[in-house]
Amino acid sequence: MVAELRAKTDAPMMECKKALAEAAGDMAKAEEILRVKLGSKAGKAASRVTAEGVVAASIEGTTGALLEVNCETDFVTKNDSFLAMAKAAAELIARHNPADVAALGALAYSQDGFGPTLEEVRKGLIGKIGENMSFRRFKRFEGGGKLVSYLHGTRIGVVVEFDGDETAAKDVAMHVAAMKPVALTSADVPAELIERERSVATAKAAESGKPADIAAKMIEGSVQKYLKEVSLFNQPFVKNDKQTVEQMLKAAGTSVKGFTLYVVGEGIEKKVDDFAAEVAAQVAAAKGA
């Protein structure tokens, strides 16, 4: 657990050990403790993902889809058959509007001699490639205006719903992939994220030993800074940090109604095998035999 926390936060090993002890083994709580003690260094956890897979997008006019397909190793994410299945699945979502992953799997599709459904193709490729794979999540877009997508490699995918200039919207999609905002505006940031940030700010203020009135201002200042950092319209535009995204859009006569960002493996805990223990177990089993 210490090694896992260190990989997530880049914090010193002893600090990780202390934080885990203080948090009674709760990984999320230990990350918060490290953020209080070490500042933003521990915030690197947000940009680290653990599971493998790809994000695929499909847009046909004002209808589109964004999909995450997971697999076990990075090797499979470069397999042509796996990539073809992911691309086809995104197209099927855009065209047929399945209610969920099970309904997606039931849609007609054949590939590599497998079929007649997408689920049968998935099972066939598992047998052929020798690795588990699954459709994790998807979102379909329809009737909300124009759409544009951006894929950063195969691990990050963005769809932006907009009216106006397509080039400006594409720039916003690239910006979202780079800066990973959580909402369009400060008012749209989920309450649980604000409370988590307030909790960290409160703990930092308490450690500072400042008088209550100054501590309260420190807390509120930290929360407001956080809201600006994570809301799309308030973020400095990646191609010109002298203006915000909102200012760039206004100059381009473009409005963004919403965005969806998928990062492969986000929120998935990846199993970390202890190689030494595995070898020891195999040796022991062989002796027993």
C-alpha positions, 0 to 999 in steps of 0.5 A: 500500500505504501508503494501504491500511494507513493506511485500515485503521489510522488511523496516520500516513502516515510510520509506515505507510511505515516499518512496510511497509518494516520488514515488507518489504511484508507487510501483516499484519506491518506492522499488527502493527508498528504495533500495537506502536508505536502501541497499540490505534489500529492495532487498528481494522483488525478493524472495517473490511470491504472487500467489499460484500454482505448477510447474511441469516438464516432460522429455522424452529423449531430449524432455521436458517441464516446466509448471506453474499451478496457483490456489487460495489457498495453500490448493489446491496445495496439492490436488491429482487431481490438482497435477495429472492434472499439471503432465499430462499437462507437459507430454502433452506439451513435447509430443505434442508441443502445440503453447500456453495455448489455444492449450494445453487446446484442447489436449485430456485428461480425468481425474476424470470423466472429459474430453475429453480435458485438458480444460474440465478437468480443468473446471471440477476440478474447479467445483469439488474443488470450486476454480479457476485454470489456466495454466499460462505459459510453455516452451518446450525443444527439440533438444538442447542436454541433459535435466535435471530437478529439482523441489524444492518442488512444487513452484520452477522448473528448466530445464537445457540444457547441454552436459556432466555429468548428475550429474553436470547438476543436481547440476547446476539445484539445484544451479539455484533454490537456487540462481536464476540467471537471465542469463548464463553470464554477457553478457546475463543479460537483458539491462533493469535490468542493467539500473535499477541497474545503476539507483539505483547505481547512486542515491546512489552515488549522496547521498554519496556526493563524487566527480564526478570521484569517484562517476562514479567509485562507479557506475561502481563498483556496476554494475559490482558486480551486473552482477557477482551476477546474472550471473550463471557462475560467481556465487559461486557454492552452494555446494563449494563456493571456485569455481564458477559454471563455474569452477565446470562445467569445472572440470566435463567436462560439458557445460550448454547451457541454463536454465529455472527457474519458481517460482510460482506466480512470477510477479503476484500481489495477491489480499489482502482482507481487512477482517474488511472492508468485515465484515463491508460491510456484516453488512451494507448489512444485516441492509439494508435488 
